[in-house]
Amino acid sequence: MLKTQDKAPELLAHRLENLKRRCQDFKWSIFSPGLPHVVLAESPNELPPEVRFSFTKEKELLFTKGAAFMKLKLEFPSDDTWSSIEELNGILSNKTKTLEYVQKNWRKDEFFGYQFLNGLNPMIIKRCSKLPEKFPVTNEMVRGFLPDTSTLESEMAKGNIFICDYERLRDLEGNEINKKKQYLAAPLCLLFSSQGKLMPIAIQLNQQPGRGNPIFLPSDSETDWLLAKIFVRNAEFCEHELNFHLLRTHLIGEVFTVATMRNLPSCHPLFKLLLPHTRYTLQINVMARNRLISVDGYFAKFTAIGNESMTILMKRAASSLTYSSLCLPDDIKERGLEKIPNYYYRDDGLELWNIMYKFVFGFVSHYYSDQDIQEDKELHAWLTEMRENTLLDNSEAGFPESFYTVKELAKFVTMMIFSVSAQHAAVNNGQFDFGGWMPNFPSSLRCPPPSRKGSTTKDSLLATLPDIRTTVHALAVGYMLSQGSSDRYPLGHYPEELFSEEVPLKLIAQFKNDLQDLEKKIDARNKKLDLPYTYLNPRNVENSVAI
């Protein structure tokens, strides 16, 4: 029931009392200036019981952490350098099929390009219509990698050139691990799309061009080119984990959750719709702040970006966050990726977005007219708290200031549900698949980016990769974060049965049917692929950020 339709004084009083209690239970706290605000809780025990883990979830998570180290066979790993890439085989057992594929193909340019579309971070690649001045790639450099009569300009005009720019990593200081300096790069990577393949054609490892910052090419020595790609993959690690994973799903999801708890009473139709999409989010985030991104957590101990640079990167990412980048159809258009072939994240994601929007629009239009939306003070208080606490209340971010129509509200609610379910699945569930083979996704690098060509050898490459201890801890965390629990709620699964009215029940049934149809479609496509893309198959998408 909307507040404007609640006429009985005792029911109106109940709404107020409900929100008053929730505002006492769920308070805002500043995690770090410049980043979205978080729930006030130092430990999971300080959270209200209704949002904490179940007993099953708690025990399984603890077991998974221990199992990760047992699975990696090294109880007391050393600080030594790996003697060979093949030695990594010794710490991996029961590999997933994807991990085996990664291990076999990680050196190949085709797979390197593929991961920008369907790997852990399908979010940074953009169509390149004009080369930035800071990346002075010439036609002479890439002559052998484009068709004979082609130029960079002609291929850009056709929409076949793409760029990945890790500018947010510029000038960041590397961490120290075991009192040894670690190193970061802020690469630019140029790619060419042809015949269904996306191939890297040039890599520059820092933002400022010049003599000590060469542009590496596939025609360079095998070890030079491989090391350049490894530095890009470490930049991918930083951007993926801290921006597209932590900030854009976990922290955004936390703001959605707290604002929903504080502003929408239990009888509000939107509260009932959104509640399943808040499950476990607050506890998993409190645990992440305590164990992963704390002063003595995983990022401080086992990554090149460490704690101080991590915070700078996240603030840079937060300041550039926009509403349109959280809305998949808008984001795909803005990045110019409507036509690039074999972009399964886009294909499955847009199907999921459309299914969600159809469900949400039906739901919102059942409870609201445009006038009802404009008169719902609880709804607008909810939106205001989200704008203020995501720090997206500046005009550049494009975040809605108010809702006037059913369509506007339906799009916003779809964005919320998509962010915490499908988007989180896309960037979370493959962490061990793609990162379990460490050279493909190194958390740290121990030597600076090469300043000239011809200086890399197999030994220097091994000396650059993380030591054994750092590798094992990174793999253990990746394994833990990739595991679902036995009490997971897949997308469209609503065991609480919060609705009893005929229309929402029909909408939920149709939503489930649409999701099942998409599952069959994705399964049929995946049978034809050497490497199936499974992360946005609805059966693999959880309702909420729960891990």
Rosetta blueprint (number, residue, H / E / L):
1 M L
2 L L
3 K H
4 T H
5 Q H
6 D L
7 K L
8 A L
9 P H
10 E H
11 L H
12 L H
13 A H
14 H H
15 R H
16 L H
17 E H
18 N H
19 L H
20 K H
21 R H
22 R H
23 C H
24 Q H
25 D H
26 F L
27 K L
28 W E
29 S E
30 I L
31 F L
32 S L
33 P L
34 G L
35 L L
36 P L
37 H L
38 V E
39 V E
40 L L
41 A L
42 E L
43 S L
44 P H
45 N H
46 E H
47 L L
48 P L
49 P H
50 E H
51 V H
52 R L
53 F L
54 S L
55 F H
56 T H
57 K H
58 E H
59 K H
60 E H
61 L H
62 L H
63 F H
64 T H
65 K H
66 G H
67 A H
68 A H
69 F H
70 M H
71 K H
72 L L
73 K L
74 L L
75 E L
76 F L
77 P L
78 S L
79 D L
80 D L
81 T L
82 W L
83 S L
84 S L
85 I H
86 E H
87 E H
88 L H
89 N H
90 G H
91 I H
92 L L
93 S L
94 N L
95 K L
96 T L
97 K H
98 T H
99 L H
100 E H
101 Y H
102 V H
103 Q H
104 K H
105 N H
106 W L
107 R L
108 K L
109 D H
110 E H
111 F H
112 F H
113 G H
114 Y H
115 Q H
116 F H
117 L H
118 N H
119 G L
120 L L
121 N L
122 P L
123 M L
124 I L
125 I L
126 K E
127 R E
128 C L
129 S L
130 K L
131 L L
132 P L
133 E L
134 K L
135 F L
136 P L
137 V L
138 T L
139 N L
140 E L
141 M L
142 V L
143 R H
144 G H
145 F H
146 L L
147 P L
148 D L
149 T L
150 S L
151 T L
152 L H
153 E H
154 S H
155 E H
156 M H
157 A H
158 K H
159 G L
160 N L
161 I E
162 F E
163 I E
164 C E
165 D E
166 Y L
167 E H
168 R H
169 L H
170 R L
171 D L
172 L L
173 E L
174 G L
175 N L
176 E E
177 I E
178 N L
179 K L
180 K E
181 K E
182 Q L
183 Y L
184 L L
185 A L
186 A L
187 P L
188 L E
189 C E
190 L E
191 L E
192 F E
193 S E
194 S E
195 Q L
196 G L
197 K E
198 L E
199 M E
200 P E
201 I E
202 A E
203 I E
204 Q E
205 L L
206 N L
207 Q L
208 Q L
209 P L
210 G E
211 R L
212 G L
213 N E
214 P L
215 I E
216 F E
217 L L
218 P L
219 S L
220 D L
221 S L
222 E H
223 T H
224 D H
225 W H
226 L H
227 L H
228 A H
229 K H
230 I H
231 F H
232 V H
233 R H
234 N H
235 A H
236 E H
237 F H
238 C H
239 E H
240 H H
241 E H
242 L H
243 N H
244 F H
245 H H
246 L H
247 L H
248 R H
249 T H
250 H H
251 L H
252 I H
253 G H
254 E H
255 V H
256 F H
257 T H
258 V H
259 A H
260 T H
261 M H
262 R H
263 N H
264 L L
265 P L
266 S L
267 C L
268 H L
269 P H
270 L H
271 F H
272 K H
273 L H
274 L H
275 L H
276 P H
277 H H
278 T H
279 R L
280 Y L
281 T H
282 L H
283 Q H
284 I H
285 N H
286 V H
287 M H
288 A H
289 R H
290 N H
291 R H
292 L L
293 I L
294 S L
295 V L
296 D L
297 G L
298 Y H
299 F H
300 A H
301 K H
302 F H
303 T L
304 A L
305 I L
306 G L
307 N L
308 E H
309 S H
310 M H
311 T H
312 I H
313 L H
314 M H
315 K H
316 R H
317 A H
318 A H
319 S H
320 S L
321 L L
322 T L
323 Y H
324 S H
325 S H
326 L H
327 C L
328 L H
329 P H
330 D H
331 D H
332 I H
333 K H
334 E H
335 R L
336 G L
337 L L
338 E L
339 K L
340 I L
341 P L
342 N L
343 Y L
344 Y H
345 Y H
346 R H
347 D H
348 D H
349 G H
350 L H
351 E H
352 L H
353 W H
354 N H
355 I H
356 M H
357 Y H
358 K H
359 F H
360 V H
361 F H
362 G H
363 F H
364 V H
365 S H
366 H H
367 Y H
368 Y L
369 S L
370 D H
371 Q H
372 D H
373 I H
374 Q H
375 E H
376 D L
377 K H
378 E H
379 L H
380 H H
381 A H
382 W H
383 L H
384 T H
385 E H
386 M H
387 R H
388 E H
389 N H
390 T L
391 L L
392 L L
393 D L
394 N L
395 S H
396 E H
397 A H
398 G L
399 F L
400 P L
401 E L
402 S L
403 F L
404 Y L
405 T L
406 V H
407 K H
408 E H
409 L H
410 A H
411 K H
412 F H
413 V H
414 T H
415 M H
416 M H
417 I H
418 F H
419 S H
420 V H
421 S H
422 A H
423 Q H
424 H H
425 A H
426 A H
427 V H
428 N H
429 N L
430 G L
431 Q H
432 F H
433 D H
434 F H
435 G H
436 G L
437 W L
438 M H
439 P H
440 N H
441 F L
442 P L
443 S L
444 S L
445 L L
446 R L
447 C L
448 P L
449 P L
450 P L
451 S L
452 R L
453 K L
454 G L
455 S L
456 T L
457 T L
458 K H
459 D H
460 S H
461 L H
462 L H
463 A H
464 T H
465 L L
466 P L
467 D L
468 I H
469 R H
470 T H
471 T H
472 V H
473 H H
474 A H
475 L H
476 A H
477 V H
478 G H
479 Y H
480 M H
481 L H
482 S H
483 Q L
484 G L
485 S L
486 S L
487 D L
488 R L
489 Y L
490 P E
491 L L
492 G L
493 H L
494 Y L
495 P L
496 E L
497 E L
498 L L
499 F L
500 S L
501 E L
502 E H
503 V H
504 P H
505 L H
506 K H
507 L H
508 I H
509 A H
510 Q H
511 F H
512 K H
513 N H
514 D H
515 L H
516 Q H
517 D H
518 L H
519 E H
520 K H
521 K H
522 I H
523 D H
524 A H
525 R H
526 N H
527 K L
528 K L
529 L L
530 D L
531 L L
532 P L
533 Y L
534 T L
535 Y L
536 L L
537 N L
538 P H
539 R H
540 N H
541 V L
542 E E
543 N L
544 S L
545 V L
546 A L
547 I L
